[in-house]
Amino acid sequence: MASGRAPGSLMRAVRVTEFGGPSVLQLCADVPIPKPADNQVLIRVHACGVNPVETYMRSGTYARKPNLPWTPGNDVAGVIEQVGQHVTAFKKGDRVFTCGTVSGGYAEYTVAAGDTVYPLPDGLSYKQGSAIGTPYFTAYRALLQRAQAKPGETVLVHGASGGVGMAACQIARALGMKVMGTAGTSEGLGLVKNSGAHRTFNHQQMGYTDLIEIVGCRGSIEINPRDTMAKESSIIGISLSSASKKDRQETVAALLAGMEVGWLRPVVGSEFPLDQAALTHELIMQGGALGKMILTI
């Protein structure tokens, strides 16, 4: 739960004042609560998703370096505390989620643009709401907007037991695709199966690539261009930050419909308090994800 301090006073927030390892994530108790501009809202944060990209930004190795001091976190769920004078879609007390904070989500309060905030249905908890943003927006963009996957096609989700992987399984299954997913543990395979995969494979077992054609993930991969010619294969990269406003509107419409009919079911994995943000940055890069890692505030 958030502290309940009145807007205009101070809040707890994780701050980065220099780039480096997880230890540079420092919890401060004297950070001013941000004030929303005319087109923004102030959200009292209940939970915030942790994403690998935040570790790259924290270390200073990402293409886009944030200005310091910086508070990580884009995916939050909580309650509207205050709205700017040009915001008409929300009011104080509304349950919402976003994947586009302006001031950072590892905090008791955050500011976000009104058009990047969406209603959180009563059937989903705040913890689940913080697991929607980056995972589901990324999975939808990869499957539908970039790969242009269609009903009846087969989709392989490698490392499917994490936030993005389970989102991809749910979306693909809901849209009529045949879904195969991999994980490295029996528990992970169970989560992948429950997220809609028709078949699952343990990518820790020797010889599993004899059963399926594997794709690359974070590591390097060697590709022979002649092999892609023979099969007319495509290699497509995605970046959520490259999505247009129209792309995002399409994604939001699909995901809100998924919440309404029930196929969008975020799976929350490890939960940590705000003062353990540094630990989350260590753990999230170790692999073996089981659901979405979040911070509870």
KOLPATOR-842163 format. One line per 3 residues: number of its first residue (from 1); for each residue x, y, z of N, C-alpha, C. Coordinates in steps of 0.2 Angstrom, whole numbers, padded with zeros to 4 digits, m for minus. Example, Ala and Ser with C-alpha at 12.3 -4.5 7.8 and 13.67 -1.06 7.14 Angstrom:
# residues 2
1 = 0066 m0028 0039 0062 m0022 0039 0066 m0016 0039 | 0064 m0011 0035 0068 m0005 0036 0064 0000 0039
***
This chain:
# residues 297
1 = 0004 m0006 0000 0000 0000 0000 0004 0006 0000 | 0002 0012 m0003 0005 0018 m0003 0005 0021 0004 | 0009 0026 0005 0009 0029 0012 0003 0033 0014
4 = 0000 0036 0009 m0006 0040 0010 m0004 0047 0012 | 0003 0049 0011 0004 0056 0012 0000 0061 0007 | m0001 0067 0010 m0005 0071 0005 m0001 0074 0000
7 = m0004 0075 m0006 0000 0077 m0012 0003 0084 m0010 | 0009 0086 m0012 0012 0092 m0010 0017 0092 m0005 | 0017 0086 m0002 0023 0085 0003 0028 0080 0000
10 = 0031 0076 0004 0036 0072 0002 0034 0064 0001 | 0038 0061 m0002 0037 0054 m0003 0043 0050 m0003 | 0043 0043 m0003 0048 0038 m0004 0049 0037 m0011
13 = 0055 0037 m0013 0056 0035 m0020 0063 0032 m0021 | 0064 0028 m0026 0071 0025 m0027 0074 0030 m0032 | 0080 0032 m0030 0084 0037 m0035 0091 0034 m0037
16 = 0092 0036 m0043 0099 0035 m0046 0103 0041 m0047 | 0108 0042 m0043 0112 0048 m0044 0118 0047 m0048 | 0120 0041 m0049 0126 0040 m0054 0125 0033 m0057
19 = 0127 0032 m0063 0126 0025 m0066 0131 0020 m0063 | 0128 0014 m0063 0133 0009 m0060 0128 0002 m0059 | 0131 m0002 m0054 0128 m0008 m0053 0121 m0007 m0048
22 = 0118 m0012 m0046 0112 m0012 m0043 0112 m0007 m0036 | 0118 m0007 m0033 0119 m0003 m0027 0118 0004 m0028 | 0118 0007 m0034 0116 0014 m0035 0109 0016 m0034
25 = 0105 0010 m0034 0098 0011 m0032 0097 0013 m0025 | 0095 0019 m0023 0095 0021 m0016 0088 0024 m0015 | 0085 0021 m0009 0078 0023 m0007 0079 0029 m0003
28 = 0076 0035 m0005 0076 0041 m0002 0069 0043 0001 | 0068 0046 0007 0062 0047 0010 0060 0054 0009 | 0064 0058 0006 0063 0066 0006 0062 0068 m0001
31 = 0059 0064 m0006 0058 0066 m0013 0052 0070 m0014 | 0051 0076 m0016 0045 0080 m0017 0040 0076 m0022 | 0034 0076 m0020 0029 0072 m0024 0028 0077 m0030
34 = 0028 0074 m0036 0028 0078 m0042 0021 0081 m0043 | 0021 0086 m0046 0014 0089 m0048 0012 0088 m0055 | 0006 0086 m0057 0004 0085 m0064 0003 0091 m0068
37 = 0006 0091 m0074 0004 0097 m0078 m0003 0096 m0081 | m0005 0101 m0085 m0012 0101 m0087 m0014 0095 m0091 | m0010 0091 m0094 m0012 0085 m0098 m0010 0079 m0094
40 = m0008 0079 m0088 m0005 0074 m0084 m0010 0072 m0078 | m0008 0066 m0075 m0012 0064 m0069 m0006 0062 m0064 | m0008 0062 m0058 m0004 0060 m0052 m0007 0054 m0050
43 = m0003 0048 m0050 m0005 0042 m0048 m0002 0040 m0041 | m0006 0038 m0036 m0004 0035 m0030 m0002 0027 m0032 | 0004 0026 m0032 0006 0019 m0034 0005 0014 m0029
46 = 0002 0008 m0031 0002 0002 m0027 0007 m0003 m0029 | 0008 m0004 m0035 0013 m0009 m0037 0017 m0006 m0044 | 0023 m0008 m0045 0027 m0007 m0051 0030 m0013 m0053
49 = 0030 m0014 m0060 0033 m0019 m0063 0041 m0018 m0064 | 0045 m0023 m0063 0052 m0022 m0064 0054 m0025 m0071 | 0057 m0021 m0075 0059 m0024 m0082 0067 m0024 m0083
52 = 0069 m0028 m0087 0076 m0029 m0089 0079 m0022 m0091 | 0075 m0018 m0095 0078 m0012 m0098 0080 m0007 m0093 | 0077 m0008 m0087 0078 m0003 m0082 0085 m0004 m0079
55 = 0088 m0011 m0079 0094 m0012 m0077 0099 m0009 m0082 | 0098 m0009 m0089 0102 m0006 m0094 0103 0001 m0093 | 0097 0004 m0091 0097 0011 m0091 0101 0013 m0084
58 = 0100 0010 m0079 0103 0011 m0073 0111 0011 m0073 | 0113 0006 m0077 0120 0005 m0078 0124 0010 m0083 | 0119 0013 m0087 0122 0018 m0091 0124 0016 m0098
61 = 0122 0009 m0099 0124 0006 m0106 0119 0006 m0111 | 0113 0009 m0109 0107 0009 m0114 0108 0015 m0119 | 0105 0014 m0125 0106 0019 m0130 0103 0026 m0127
64 = 0098 0026 m0123 0095 0032 m0121 0097 0032 m0113 | 0101 0037 m0112 0103 0038 m0105 0098 0043 m0101 | 0095 0041 m0096 0091 0046 m0092 0095 0051 m0089
67 = 0092 0057 m0088 0095 0062 m0084 0095 0061 m0077 | 0100 0062 m0073 0101 0061 m0066 0099 0067 m0062 | 0096 0066 m0056 0094 0060 m0053 0088 0057 m0057
70 = 0087 0050 m0056 0082 0047 m0060 0079 0042 m0056 | 0072 0041 m0057 0069 0036 m0054 0066 0031 m0059 | 0068 0024 m0059 0066 0019 m0064 0059 0018 m0063
73 = 0056 0014 m0068 0050 0011 m0068 0045 0015 m0072 | 0042 0011 m0077 0037 0013 m0081 0030 0010 m0080 | 0030 0004 m0078 0024 0000 m0077 0021 0000 m0070
76 = 0016 0005 m0069 0013 0005 m0062 0005 0004 m0063 | 0003 0002 m0057 m0005 0002 m0056 m0006 0005 m0049 | m0011 0009 m0049 m0013 0012 m0043 m0020 0016 m0044
79 = m0020 0022 m0040 m0026 0026 m0040 m0025 0033 m0042 | m0029 0036 m0046 m0028 0043 m0047 m0029 0047 m0041 | m0024 0051 m0040 m0024 0056 m0034 m0026 0063 m0036
82 = m0024 0065 m0042 m0025 0072 m0045 m0024 0072 m0052 | m0028 0076 m0056 m0028 0076 m0063 m0027 0084 m0065 | m0023 0084 m0071 m0022 0091 m0073 m0029 0094 m0076
85 = m0029 0100 m0077 m0035 0103 m0079 m0038 0102 m0086 | m0033 0099 m0090 m0036 0097 m0097 m0037 0089 m0098 | m0037 0086 m0092 m0038 0079 m0092 m0045 0078 m0090
88 = m0049 0074 m0095 m0056 0073 m0093 m0058 0066 m0093 | m0054 0061 m0095 m0055 0054 m0095 m0055 0051 m0088 | m0052 0054 m0083 m0051 0051 m0076 m0053 0056 m0071
91 = m0054 0054 m0065 m0055 0058 m0059 m0052 0055 m0053 | m0051 0059 m0048 m0048 0056 m0042 m0052 0050 m0039 | m0048 0045 m0038 m0050 0038 m0035 m0051 0033 m0040
94 = m0050 0035 m0047 m0050 0029 m0052 m0045 0025 m0052 | m0046 0018 m0053 m0041 0013 m0053 m0038 0013 m0060 | m0031 0013 m0061 m0028 0014 m0067 m0021 0010 m0067
97 = m0019 0009 m0074 m0012 0007 m0075 m0009 0011 m0080 | m0003 0010 m0081 0001 0014 m0086 0007 0010 m0088 | 0010 0011 m0094 0017 0009 m0095 0021 0015 m0097
100 = 0019 0021 m0095 0022 0027 m0098 0023 0033 m0092 | 0026 0031 m0087 0027 0036 m0082 0032 0041 m0084 | 0031 0047 m0081 0035 0053 m0083 0041 0054 m0077
103 = 0039 0053 m0071 0043 0054 m0066 0046 0047 m0063 | 0044 0041 m0065 0047 0035 m0063 0042 0032 m0058 | 0042 0025 m0058 0037 0021 m0055 0039 0018 m0048
106 = 0046 0018 m0047 0049 0015 m0041 0048 0021 m0035 | 0041 0022 m0034 0040 0028 m0029 0033 0027 m0027 | 0031 0031 m0022 0024 0031 m0019 0019 0035 m0023
109 = 0022 0039 m0027 0018 0043 m0032 0022 0044 m0039 | 0018 0044 m0044 0021 0045 m0050 0016 0050 m0055 | 0019 0053 m0060 0015 0057 m0064 0016 0053 m0071
112 = 0010 0054 m0075 0010 0051 m0082 0005 0055 m0086 | 0007 0055 m0092 0002 0059 m0097 m0005 0055 m0097 | m0010 0059 m0097 m0017 0056 m0097 m0018 0052 m0103
115 = m0015 0052 m0108 m0017 0048 m0114 m0012 0042 m0114 | m0008 0041 m0109 m0005 0034 m0108 m0007 0030 m0102 | m0013 0033 m0099 m0016 0029 m0093 m0022 0026 m0095
118 = m0023 0020 m0092 m0029 0016 m0094 m0033 0013 m0088 | m0039 0012 m0089 m0043 0010 m0083 m0041 0003 m0081 | m0041 0001 m0075 m0039 m0005 m0072 m0046 m0009 m0070
121 = m0048 m0014 m0073 m0054 m0017 m0071 m0054 m0020 m0064 | m0060 m0020 m0061 m0061 m0022 m0054 m0058 m0029 m0053 | m0059 m0033 m0059 m0057 m0040 m0058 m0049 m0041 m0058
124 = m0045 m0036 m0059 m0038 m0037 m0059 m0035 m0033 m0053 | m0031 m0036 m0049 m0028 m0033 m0043 m0023 m0027 m0046 | m0021 m0023 m0041 m0015 m0018 m0043 m0009 m0022 m0045
127 = m0007 m0027 m0041 m0001 m0031 m0043 m0002 m0034 m0050 | m0008 m0036 m0052 m0008 m0039 m0059 m0008 m0033 m0064 | m0011 m0027 m0062 m0011 m0021 m0066 m0004 m0019 m0068
130 = 0001 m0019 m0063 0008 m0017 m0064 0012 m0022 m0069 | 0008 m0028 m0070 0012 m0033 m0074 0009 m0033 m0081 | 0005 m0028 m0083 0002 m0027 m0090 0006 m0024 m0095
133 = 0008 m0018 m0093 0011 m0013 m0097 0016 m0015 m0102 | 0023 m0015 m0101 0028 m0017 m0105 0027 m0024 m0108 | 0026 m0029 m0104 0025 m0036 m0106 0020 m0037 m0112
136 = 0014 m0034 m0110 0008 m0036 m0115 0009 m0031 m0121 | 0011 m0025 m0120 0012 m0020 m0126 0017 m0023 m0131 | 0023 m0026 m0128 0028 m0028 m0131 0026 m0035 m0135
139 = 0023 m0039 m0132 0020 m0045 m0135 0016 m0044 m0141 | 0011 m0039 m0140 0006 m0038 m0145 0010 m0035 m0151 | 0014 m0030 m0150 0018 m0027 m0155 0022 m0032 m0159
142 = 0025 m0037 m0156 0029 m0042 m0159 0025 m0046 m0163 | 0020 m0049 m0160 0016 m0054 m0164 0012 m0051 m0170 | 0008 m0045 m0168 0003 m0043 m0173 0006 m0037 m0177
145 = 0009 m0032 m0174 0011 m0027 m0178 0018 m0028 m0182 | 0022 m0032 m0179 0028 m0033 m0183 0028 m0039 m0187 | 0027 m0045 m0183 0027 m0051 m0187 0021 m0053 m0191
148 = 0016 m0049 m0189 0009 m0050 m0193 0007 m0057 m0193 | 0007 m0060 m0187 0005 m0067 m0186 m0003 m0067 m0187 | m0005 m0073 m0189 m0012 m0074 m0191 m0015 m0081 m0188
151 = m0021 m0081 m0187 m0024 m0087 m0184 m0023 m0093 m0188 | m0021 m0098 m0185 m0019 m0105 m0188 m0012 m0105 m0189 | m0008 m0100 m0188 m0001 m0101 m0189 0002 m0103 m0182
154 = 0008 m0106 m0182 0012 m0108 m0176 0017 m0103 m0174 | 0016 m0102 m0167 0021 m0097 m0164 0025 m0101 m0159 | 0031 m0100 m0159 0036 m0102 m0154 0038 m0096 m0149
157 = 0037 m0097 m0143 0039 m0092 m0138 0044 m0095 m0134 | 0050 m0092 m0135 0056 m0095 m0131 0057 m0091 m0125 | 0058 m0095 m0119 0058 m0092 m0113 0051 m0089 m0111
160 = 0046 m0093 m0111 0039 m0091 m0111 0036 m0090 m0104 | 0041 m0092 m0099 0038 m0091 m0092 0039 m0085 m0089 | 0042 m0080 m0092 0042 m0073 m0090 0036 m0069 m0092
163 = 0037 m0062 m0090 0031 m0058 m0091 0029 m0057 m0098 | 0034 m0056 m0103 0033 m0055 m0110 0031 m0062 m0113 | 0034 m0067 m0111 0033 m0074 m0114 0026 m0076 m0112
166 = 0023 m0075 m0106 0016 m0077 m0105 0011 m0073 m0108 | 0013 m0066 m0109 0008 m0062 m0112 0008 m0064 m0120 | 0013 m0066 m0123 0013 m0068 m0130 0009 m0075 m0130
169 = 0010 m0079 m0126 0006 m0085 m0126 m0001 m0084 m0126 | m0003 m0080 m0121 m0010 m0078 m0120 m0013 m0075 m0126 | m0010 m0070 m0129 m0012 m0066 m0135 m0013 m0071 m0141
172 = m0007 m0075 m0142 m0007 m0079 m0148 m0013 m0085 m0147 | m0014 m0087 m0141 m0019 m0093 m0141 m0026 m0089 m0142 | m0027 m0083 m0139 m0034 m0080 m0140 m0035 m0078 m0147
175 = m0030 m0077 m0151 m0031 m0076 m0158 m0031 m0082 m0163 | m0031 m0088 m0160 m0032 m0094 m0164 m0025 m0096 m0167 | m0020 m0095 m0164 m0013 m0098 m0166 m0012 m0104 m0162
178 = m0007 m0108 m0165 m0005 m0114 m0162 0001 m0112 m0158 | 0002 m0113 m0152 0007 m0110 m0147 0011 m0115 m0144 | 0018 m0114 m0145 0023 m0118 m0142 0027 m0114 m0138
181 = 0029 m0116 m0132 0033 m0112 m0127 0038 m0116 m0124 | 0043 m0112 m0122 0049 m0116 m0118 0050 m0112 m0112 | 0052 m0116 m0107 0054 m0114 m0100 0060 m0119 m0098
184 = 0063 m0117 m0092 0068 m0121 m0090 0067 m0125 m0084 | 0061 m0125 m0081 0059 m0129 m0075 0052 m0131 m0076 | 0051 m0136 m0072 0044 m0139 m0072 0039 m0134 m0070
187 = 0040 m0130 m0065 0035 m0125 m0063 0034 m0120 m0069 | 0040 m0118 m0072 0039 m0114 m0078 0035 m0117 m0083 | 0036 m0123 m0085 0032 m0126 m0090 0025 m0126 m0088
190 = 0023 m0127 m0082 0016 m0127 m0080 0013 m0120 m0081 | 0017 m0115 m0079 0014 m0108 m0080 0013 m0107 m0088 | 0018 m0109 m0092 0017 m0108 m0099 0011 m0112 m0102
193 = 0010 m0118 m0099 0004 m0122 m0102 m0002 m0118 m0100 | m0002 m0116 m0093 m0008 m0112 m0091 m0010 m0106 m0094 | m0004 m0103 m0098 m0005 m0097 m0101 m0007 m0098 m0109
196 = m0008 m0104 m0110 m0011 m0105 m0117 m0007 m0109 m0122 | m0001 m0112 m0120 0003 m0115 m0125 0000 m0122 m0126 | 0000 m0124 m0132 m0002 m0131 m0134 0003 m0136 m0132
199 = 0009 m0134 m0133 0015 m0139 m0132 0020 m0135 m0128 | 0024 m0138 m0123 0029 m0135 m0120 0036 m0139 m0120 | 0041 m0136 m0120 0048 m0139 m0121 0052 m0136 m0115
202 = 0056 m0140 m0112 0061 m0138 m0107 0068 m0136 m0111 | 0070 m0130 m0111 0076 m0128 m0115 0082 m0129 m0111 | 0081 m0133 m0105 0087 m0135 m0101 0089 m0142 m0103
205 = 0085 m0145 m0107 0086 m0152 m0108 0090 m0153 m0115 | 0095 m0158 m0115 0099 m0159 m0121 0094 m0161 m0126 | 0095 m0159 m0132 0092 m0161 m0138 0085 m0158 m0139
208 = 0083 m0154 m0135 0076 m0151 m0136 0076 m0147 m0143 | 0081 m0145 m0145 0081 m0141 m0152 0080 m0146 m0158 | 0081 m0152 m0156 0079 m0157 m0162 0072 m0157 m0163
211 = 0068 m0155 m0158 0061 m0156 m0159 0058 m0149 m0162 | 0061 m0144 m0161 0058 m0137 m0164 0064 m0133 m0167 | 0062 m0128 m0170 0067 m0124 m0173 0068 m0118 m0168
214 = 0074 m0116 m0166 0074 m0112 m0160 0076 m0105 m0163 | 0074 m0100 m0159 0076 m0093 m0161 0080 m0090 m0156 | 0083 m0084 m0157 0088 m0081 m0153 0084 m0076 m0148
217 = 0087 m0075 m0142 0084 m0070 m0137 0090 m0065 m0135 | 0092 m0065 m0129 0096 m0059 m0127 0104 m0061 m0130 | 0106 m0067 m0130 0112 m0069 m0132 0113 m0068 m0140
220 = 0119 m0069 m0142 0121 m0068 m0149 0119 m0074 m0153 | 0118 m0074 m0159 0116 m0079 m0163 0119 m0079 m0170 | 0121 m0084 m0173 0124 m0084 m0180 0119 m0086 m0185
223 = 0118 m0082 m0190 0113 m0083 m0195 0117 m0084 m0202 | 0115 m0089 m0206 0117 m0090 m0213 0112 m0087 m0217 | 0113 m0081 m0221 0108 m0078 m0225 0105 m0083 m0230
226 = 0109 m0088 m0233 0107 m0093 m0238 0101 m0097 m0235 | 0101 m0098 m0228 0096 m0102 m0225 0089 m0098 m0225 | 0090 m0092 m0224 0084 m0087 m0224 0081 m0087 m0231
229 = 0085 m0087 m0236 0083 m0087 m0243 0079 m0093 m0245 | 0081 m0099 m0243 0078 m0105 m0245 0071 m0106 m0242 | 0070 m0103 m0236 0064 m0104 m0232 0060 m0097 m0232
232 = 0062 m0092 m0236 0059 m0085 m0236 0058 m0083 m0229 | 0063 m0084 m0225 0062 m0082 m0218 0063 m0074 m0217 | 0060 m0072 m0211 0061 m0065 m0209 0064 m0064 m0202
235 = 0069 m0060 m0201 0071 m0058 m0195 0069 m0051 m0193 | 0065 m0051 m0188 0062 m0044 m0186 0064 m0042 m0179 | 0066 m0036 m0178 0067 m0033 m0172 0062 m0029 m0170
238 = 0061 m0028 m0163 0055 m0023 m0161 0058 m0019 m0156 | 0055 m0013 m0155 0056 m0008 m0150 0050 m0005 m0148 | 0047 m0006 m0142 0041 m0003 m0140 0041 0005 m0141
241 = 0047 0008 m0140 0047 0015 m0140 0046 0018 m0148 | 0046 0013 m0152 0045 0015 m0159 0038 0015 m0161 | 0034 0012 m0157 0027 0012 m0159 0024 0019 m0160
244 = 0020 0019 m0165 0016 0026 m0166 0010 0026 m0161 | 0007 0032 m0161 0001 0033 m0157 m0005 0029 m0160 | m0005 0028 m0166 m0010 0023 m0169 m0009 0016 m0167
247 = m0002 0014 m0167 m0001 0007 m0165 m0003 0006 m0157 | m0001 0011 m0153 m0003 0011 m0146 m0011 0010 m0145 | m0014 0014 m0149 m0022 0014 m0148 m0024 0007 m0150
250 = m0022 0004 m0155 m0024 m0002 m0157 m0022 m0007 m0152 | m0016 m0007 m0149 m0014 m0012 m0144 m0019 m0011 m0138 | m0020 m0005 m0136 m0024 m0004 m0130 m0031 m0006 m0131
253 = m0034 m0005 m0137 m0041 m0008 m0138 m0041 m0016 m0138 | m0036 m0019 m0140 m0035 m0026 m0140 m0035 m0029 m0133 | m0030 m0025 m0129 m0029 m0028 m0122 m0035 m0026 m0118
256 = m0038 m0021 m0118 m0044 m0019 m0114 m0049 m0024 m0116 | m0050 m0026 m0122 m0055 m0032 m0124 m0053 m0038 m0121 | m0046 m0040 m0120 m0044 m0046 m0117 m0046 m0046 m0110
259 = m0045 m0040 m0107 m0047 m0040 m0099 m0055 m0041 m0099 | m0058 m0038 m0103 m0066 m0038 m0103 m0068 m0046 m0103 | m0065 m0049 m0108 m0068 m0056 m0109 m0064 m0061 m0105
262 = m0058 m0059 m0103 m0055 m0064 m0098 m0049 m0068 m0100 | m0047 m0067 m0106 m0041 m0070 m0108 m0034 m0067 m0106 | m0034 m0061 m0105 m0028 m0057 m0102 m0028 m0058 m0095
265 = m0023 m0062 m0093 m0023 m0064 m0085 m0015 m0063 m0083 | m0013 m0057 m0081 m0006 m0057 m0079 m0004 m0061 m0073 | 0001 m0064 m0074 0004 m0069 m0069 0009 m0065 m0065
268 = 0008 m0064 m0059 0013 m0060 m0054 0018 m0066 m0051 | 0024 m0064 m0052 0029 m0069 m0049 0032 m0066 m0043 | 0038 m0065 m0042 0041 m0063 m0036 0039 m0055 m0034
271 = 0038 m0054 m0028 0036 m0048 m0025 0041 m0045 m0020 | 0043 m0039 m0021 0047 m0036 m0016 0045 m0029 m0014 | 0047 m0027 m0008 0046 m0020 m0006 0050 m0015 m0009
274 = 0049 m0009 m0009 0052 m0004 m0012 0060 m0004 m0010 | 0061 m0005 m0004 0068 m0005 m0001 0072 m0010 m0004 | 0069 m0015 m0008 0073 m0020 m0010 0074 m0020 m0018
277 = 0073 m0014 m0021 0074 m0013 m0028 0081 m0015 m0031 | 0086 m0014 m0027 0093 m0016 m0029 0093 m0024 m0030 | 0089 m0028 m0026 0089 m0035 m0026 0086 m0037 m0032
280 = 0080 m0034 m0034 0076 m0035 m0040 0081 m0035 m0046 | 0085 m0030 m0047 0089 m0029 m0052 0095 m0034 m0053 | 0097 m0037 m0047 0101 m0043 m0048 0097 m0049 m0050
283 = 0092 m0050 m0047 0088 m0056 m0049 0085 m0057 m0056 | 0083 m0051 m0059 0079 m0051 m0065 0084 m0053 m0071 | 0091 m0052 m0070 0095 m0054 m0075 0098 m0061 m0074
286 = 0096 m0065 m0069 0098 m0071 m0068 0094 m0076 m0072 | 0089 m0075 m0076 0085 m0079 m0080 0080 m0084 m0075 | 0077 m0088 m0078 0072 m0093 m0075 0066 m0089 m0072
289 = 0064 m0084 m0075 0058 m0080 m0073 0052 m0085 m0072 | 0048 m0083 m0067 0042 m0087 m0066 0036 m0081 m0065 | 0034 m0079 m0070 0029 m0073 m0069 0033 m0067 m0069
292 = 0029 m0061 m0068 0031 m0054 m0068 0034 m0052 m0061 | 0040 m0050 m0061 0043 m0047 m0055 0040 m0040 m0054 | 0038 m0039 m0047 0035 m0032 m0046 0038 m0030 m0039
295 = 0037 m0023 m0039 0038 m0020 m0032 0031 m0018 m0029 | 0030 m0019 m0023 0024 m0017 m0020 0026 m0011 m0015 | 0021 m0006 m0016 0022 0000 m0012 0017 0001 m0007
***
